[in-house]
Amino acid sequence: MKKLIALITVLALSLSIIGAVAESTFTTIEPGKLSYATSPDFPPFESRDENDNVIGIEPEIMGLIAEKLGVELEIVSMDFTSALASAQLGKTDMVVSGVTATGEKYLERSAMFDFTDIYTYIQQAVVFKTGADVTLANLGEKTIGVQAGTTGQGYAEDDYGEDHVVAYDTYALAFQALLNGQVDCIMLDDVVGNAYLKIHPELSIIPTEYEQEGFAFGVFKQDTGLLEAINAALKELVDAGTVEEIIVKWNN
């Protein structure tokens, strides 16, 4: 009997969440289509497969959200800085590109667009060639590669000076610079660094001591109900354990 009551309770809760998503009223820039800007050089969050499709943690989550909202999903690729501006200016409904939504970046970016609820956390890290003399203690003596517009750029410039930092439009360019000896290391999110290490085993990674950062999705600032609808769908996926399953899958 207790099992039956528990099952009924879970079912009722699930139906209430699904109902909240289904009954959400929202509009998008183009009716029937949910568009988002992204920089697909950020594995495992977003990258391209051999057929040039954008794949990863966030495209998979967004695909499920679009399905729940009953809209077509459109992914628009560009560099990270342009992706942030795209959602700010309403060229796309959203920016979905490993966007930090905590700390100073939250204060800065929440003026640009509205944030969904946070769905995961990451830690800044430093990647370098194995055997190189790179430590957290001597970063001020090194040349640090970053992706333009990221938290890593902000930390590196604030703590070690702009003269020690080289910003690239994409992480692919930053890693090419590292492999070519043009920079000594790269500061970036730990999950992304570990993904690149799978491709380049000649590299090493060390975590920094900066606070963890929460990732969320940025939504164009318009009172259309879209933010609430996305949050309802995202909550359902988080509560069901689906988001965590997707993250684990892409990190293996």
Stockholm file with secondary structure:
# STOCKHOLM 1.0

chainA/1-252         MKKLIALITVLALSLSIIGAVAESTFTTIEPGKLSYATSPDFPPFESRDENDNVIGIEPEIMGLIAEKLGVELEIVSMDFTSALASAQLGKTDMVVSGVTATGEKYLERSAMFDFTDIYTYIQQAVVFKTGADVTLANLGEKTIGVQAGTTGQGYAEDDYGEDHVVAYDTYALAFQALLNGQVDCIMLDDVVGNAYLKIHPELSIIPTEYEQEGFAFGVFKQDTGLLEAINAALKELVDAGTVEEIIVKWNN
#=GR chainA/1-252 SS CHHHHHHHHHHHHHHHHHHHHHTCCCCCSBTTEEEEEECSCBTTTBEECTTSCEESHHHHHHHHHHHHHTCEEEEEECCHHHHHHHHHHTSSSEEEEEEECSHHHHHHHTTTSEECCCCEEECEEEEEETTSCCCGGGGGGSCEEEETTSHHHHHHHHHHCGGGEEEESSHHHHHHHHHTTSSSEEEEEHHHHHHHHHHCTTEEEEECSSCCEEEEEEECSCCSSHHHHHHHHHHHHHHTTHHHHHHHHHHC
#=GC SS_cons         CHHHHHHHHHHHHHHHHHHHHHTCCCCCSBTTEEEEEECSCBTTTBEECTTSCEESHHHHHHHHHHHHHTCEEEEEECCHHHHHHHHHHTSSSEEEEEEECSHHHHHHHTTTSEECCCCEEECEEEEEETTSCCCGGGGGGSCEEEETTSHHHHHHHHHHCGGGEEEESSHHHHHHHHHTTSSSEEEEEHHHHHHHHHHCTTEEEEECSSCCEEEEEEECSCCSSHHHHHHHHHHHHHHTTHHHHHHHHHHC
//
